[in-house]
Amino acid sequence: MKINKRTDYAMRMAACVAAGQKTLTSKEMSETVGVSQDYAVQIAGRLVAGGVFVASKGWGGGYDLARDASAVSLLDIAVAMGNAPSVPSARTLASVPSRTVADTLRLCYEDIERNLREVLSSATLDDLVQLTLSAAENPVGREVVS
């Protein structure tokens, strides 16, 4: 599985909303993440459709998390963006001449997919925010004295 750019931007946008603990406009998200406002709206639309964001219109409107940051996993975001972990199907492996090799590959691929899903589902937006705050308090190279 490769996390594509669109999914990466979606994860960044969701982390920005979670960190800010407030509704963000598409303009604010686009400036923070470094994409055009139109692209931010497209990504946010997929996150709304996927149940990650809620949108509000009008003055003071924008995007907010649909649920608490501790309940939104990176897998939720990847799935909303159509980028869920997946491995080659059994049909794809049908062209492998050796059934033993094909079966071994299939089992290996299934393990990889299961592990990817487990890692992505265990990492939440709240985890990202906490890691970001911790990194800001103790930047790399700065000695921590206890």
C-alpha positions in Angstrom: 0.0 0.0 0.0 1.2 3.4 -0.8 -0.4 6.4 1.0 -1.0 8.7 -2.0 -0.7 12.5 -1.8 -4.4 13.1 -1.6 -4.6 10.8 1.5 -1.5 12.4 3.0 -3.1 15.9 2.6 -6.3 14.5 4.1 -4.4 13.3 7.1 -2.7 16.6 7.5 -6.0 18.5 7.2 -7.7 16.3 9.7 -4.8 16.7 12.1 -5.0 20.5 11.7 -8.7 20.5 12.6 -8.0 18.2 15.6 -5.1 20.3 16.8 -7.0 23.6 16.5 -10.0 22.2 18.2 -12.2 24.5 16.2 -13.9 24.8 12.9 -11.5 25.5 10.1 -12.3 27.0 6.7 -11.1 25.5 3.5 -8.9 28.5 3.0 -7.2 28.0 6.5 -6.7 24.3 5.7 -5.3 25.0 2.3 -2.8 27.5 3.6 -1.7 25.2 6.4 -1.3 22.1 4.3 0.0 23.9 1.2 -2.6 23.0 -1.4 -5.0 25.1 -3.4 -8.3 26.0 -1.8 -10.2 24.1 -4.5 -8.2 20.9 -3.8 -8.8 21.4 0.0 -12.5 21.6 -0.7 -12.4 18.3 -2.8 -10.5 16.5 0.0 -12.7 17.9 2.7 -15.8 16.8 0.7 -14.5 13.2 0.7 -13.8 13.4 4.4 -17.4 14.6 5.0 -18.8 11.8 2.8 -16.6 9.3 4.8 -17.9 10.5 8.1 -14.6 12.1 9.3 -15.6 15.8 8.9 -18.9 17.6 9.3 -19.4 20.8 7.2 -21.2 23.9 8.2 -22.1 26.7 5.7 -22.4 30.4 6.2 -20.6 32.9 8.4 -18.4 31.0 10.8 -18.7 27.9 8.7 -16.1 25.4 7.7 -15.1 21.9 8.6 -14.9 20.2 12.0 -14.4 16.6 13.1 -17.5 14.5 13.0 -16.4 12.7 16.2 -13.8 13.1 18.9 -10.1 13.0 17.7 -9.5 9.9 19.8 -12.2 8.1 17.7 -10.8 9.0 14.3 -8.1 6.6 13.1 -5.7 7.1 10.2 -7.5 4.0 8.6 -10.8 6.0 8.8 -9.1 8.7 6.8 -7.5 6.4 4.3 -10.8 4.6 3.7 -12.7 7.9 3.3 -10.1 8.9 0.6 -10.4 5.5 -1.2 -6.9 4.5 -0.2 -7.5 1.6 2.2 -4.7 -1.0 2.5 -5.1 -3.7 -0.2 -2.9 -6.3 -1.6 -3.0 -8.3 -4.9 -6.0 -10.5 -5.2 -6.1 -14.2 -5.6 -7.1 -13.6 -9.3 -3.9 -11.6 -9.8 -1.9 -14.5 -8.4 -3.5 -17.0 -10.8 -0.8 -16.2 -13.3 1.9 -17.5 -11.0 2.9 -20.9 -12.5 3.5 -22.6 -9.1 0.4 -23.0 -6.9 2.8 -23.3 -3.9 4.4 -20.0 -4.6 1.1 -18.3 -5.3 -0.4 -19.7 -2.1 2.6 -18.6 -0.1 2.5 -15.1 -1.6 -1.3 -14.8 -0.9 -0.8 -15.7 2.8 2.1 -13.2 3.0 0.1 -10.5 1.3 -2.9 -11.1 3.7 -0.6 -10.8 6.7 0.8 -7.5 5.3 -2.7 -6.1 4.7 -3.9 -7.2 8.2 -0.8 -5.6 9.8 -1.2 -2.3 7.8 -4.9 -2.1 8.8 -3.9 -2.8 12.5 -1.3 0.0 12.5 -3.5 2.5 10.7 -6.5 1.7 12.9 -4.5 2.0 16.1 -3.2 5.5 15.3 -5.7 8.3 16.0 -5.8 12.0 15.3 -5.5 12.5 19.0 -2.3 10.5 19.0 -0.9 12.7 16.2 -1.8 15.9 18.1 -0.2 14.6 21.3 3.0 13.6 19.3 3.1 17.0 17.7 2.8 18.8 21.0 5.5 16.6 22.5 7.8 17.2 19.5 7.2 21.0 19.8 8.2 20.9 23.5 11.2 18.7 22.9 12.6 19.3 19.4 15.1 16.9 17.9 18.6 17.7 19.1 17.4 19.5 22.2 18.6 17.8 25.4 15.8 16.9 27.8 16.9 17.4 31.5 14.9 15.7 34.1 
